[in-house]
Each structure stands twice: as structure tokens, then as C-alpha cells.
């Protein structure tokens, strides 16, 4: 990679970080919301 | 088909099995694409910085494509008040913002060694920055209005106004003098890029597309869950 290593790895690193964070956050938020909905549905059944 | 899928329950049921397949396909395409990115030859002028093209171009395309999709969803939301339209546009916005942000960052990392500058206020770069700001504005506006119907209406108008920027981005390199190179793929007579560099680019474009569809389905499912529990919470507190 020579003299361009910083730019190439920097760009691939930023992409990995950006897309990785987007995937992780999206999946975590989905799981949390499912848990909240299930808890509320259980509460609704007991009422 | 649109009417069939516009029902949130039906949409979730139909797309749930699809999500696992798309996740697998995304991983496969990224492994294949990244292998091709680093196995392809270096450019005789740009050297190894040509490898930035394989992640910069798909990110920029997705930034534009997602905004256009948000515009269509916003139009349907505003005019036909489809149940899923606002949820779809809201789910797309953060994905588009990340892709556009990555296009700006990777473009800047390519610009420094090739142009000698991290940034230039030329037509292409400035209009892509404006696109990024539209995404941020859309997300901020949605988050700042509590009433869902009002938030949907305001953000749909903002998304539709932002559509004006898309042709400006596309034709900026033709309308104004720009450091940014002109069109080199969808041109008369075929692409002007060597096949050894075109293949990695196409595989990465496919990987970004499939990733976007998968992320969109995950985020839309998440948005449907949030709307369900908000409605249920309101009902429980009412009782």
C-alpha cells in the first residue's frame, strides 16, 4: 500500500466503523422495542 | 402489491423470513467484494488510492438512491396517507445519512493525496454536503415533534423540498467547473473504467444495495414495533 496506506485503510476503517455501528444500533433498537412491546402486551392481558 | 404490503401486520409477516436471507447474502457479497477490492490491480496514475473508489462510489450512490426512495415514501405519506409511508421514510433516513457521511469522508480521504486538499467548495462536494444536511434536518425534525401526524407531515414536506438537490448533485460536474471527475460508468459507448476495476465496483454496489434493503427492513420492523407499543401504552393509560 506504500505511501497511500493511511488514506486507504482510513477510508476502509471509517466505512467499517460507520456501517458496523449502523447495523449494531439498528438490531439493538429492534430487540429493545420488541421487549417493550411484549412486556406491554403481557401487562394488557393481566388487566 | 403496494396495497397488500401497506398493512403493517402483513408487511412484518411477509418480510420476516426475507431478513435472514438478506443478512446472509449481504455478508457473502461483502466478503467477495472486499476480496476483489484488494485483489484488483492498482491504477497507473492513482496507485492504491483507486481502492477508495470501491467504497466511495457505492456510498454516494446509496446516499442519492435512499433520498429518492424517501421522497417517494413521503409523497405517498402526504397524499395518500399510507400507514407505512412515513414509517418507511423515517426508517430510511439514518441509513441514507450514514452512507452520505461515508461518501464525504472517503471522498475527502481520496482528495487529499490526489488533489492536495481534503475539501473544496465545488458543485459536487457542496451539493452532497447539502444532501447530508437534509438527512440530518429530517432526522432532527422528526425527533423534535411529538405528535406523530404533525411530524409525518412536516418531515414529508422537508423530504420533498430536498428532492430538488438530487439533479443538482447528478449534473453538478457538467454545469460547473469541478475538481470531481465526470461520469465514467453510465456513458454512451459503455464504461470508461477497465473491467478489472469495474467488477469489484459492481460487486460492492450490489453488497451496498442488499445491505440497505436488509437494514431498511430491520429498521422498518423496529418502527412498526415502536408505533404498536406507543398505541398500546396509550390504551393502557387510558384504561
HADDOCK unambig.tbl for C-alpha pairs under 7 A between the chains (distance, minus, plus):
assign (segid A and resid 1 and name CA) (segid B and resid 48 and name CA) 6.11 0.50 0.50
assign (segid A and resid 4 and name CA) (segid B and resid 48 and name CA) 6.52 0.50 0.50
assign (segid A and resid 4 and name CA) (segid B and resid 49 and name CA) 6.44 0.50 0.50
assign (segid A and resid 7 and name CA) (segid B and resid 109 and name CA) 5.40 0.50 0.50
assign (segid A and resid 7 and name CA) (segid B and resid 110 and name CA) 6.72 0.50 0.50
assign (segid A and resid 8 and name CA) (segid B and resid 49 and name CA) 6.11 0.50 0.50
assign (segid A and resid 8 and name CA) (segid B and resid 51 and name CA) 6.94 0.50 0.50
assign (segid A and resid 8 and name CA) (segid B and resid 52 and name CA) 6.18 0.50 0.50
assign (segid A and resid 11 and name CA) (segid B and resid 52 and name CA) 6.80 0.50 0.50
assign (segid A and resid 11 and name CA) (segid B and resid 106 and name CA) 5.10 0.50 0.50
assign (segid A and resid 11 and name CA) (segid B and resid 109 and name CA) 6.44 0.50 0.50
assign (segid A and resid 15 and name CA) (segid B and resid 102 and name CA) 6.31 0.50 0.50
assign (segid A and resid 18 and name CA) (segid B and resid 98 and name CA) 6.64 0.50 0.50
assign (segid A and resid 26 and name CA) (segid B and resid 218 and name CA) 6.89 0.50 0.50
assign (segid A and resid 26 and name CA) (segid B and resid 219 and name CA) 6.09 0.50 0.50
assign (segid A and resid 29 and name CA) (segid B and resid 222 and name CA) 6.93 0.50 0.50
assign (segid A and resid 30 and name CA) (segid B and resid 222 and name CA) 4.57 0.50 0.50
assign (segid A and resid 33 and name CA) (segid B and resid 222 and name CA) 6.64 0.50 0.50
assign (segid A and resid 33 and name CA) (segid B and resid 225 and name CA) 6.08 0.50 0.50
assign (segid A and resid 33 and name CA) (segid B and resid 226 and name CA) 6.03 0.50 0.50
assign (segid A and resid 34 and name CA) (segid B and resid 225 and name CA) 6.32 0.50 0.50
assign (segid A and resid 37 and name CA) (segid B and resid 225 and name CA) 6.83 0.50 0.50
assign (segid A and resid 37 and name CA) (segid B and resid 229 and name CA) 5.05 0.50 0.50
assign (segid A and resid 40 and name CA) (segid B and resid 229 and name CA) 6.98 0.50 0.50
assign (segid A and resid 40 and name CA) (segid B and resid 233 and name CA) 6.98 0.50 0.50
assign (segid A and resid 44 and name CA) (segid B and resid 236 and name CA) 6.76 0.50 0.50
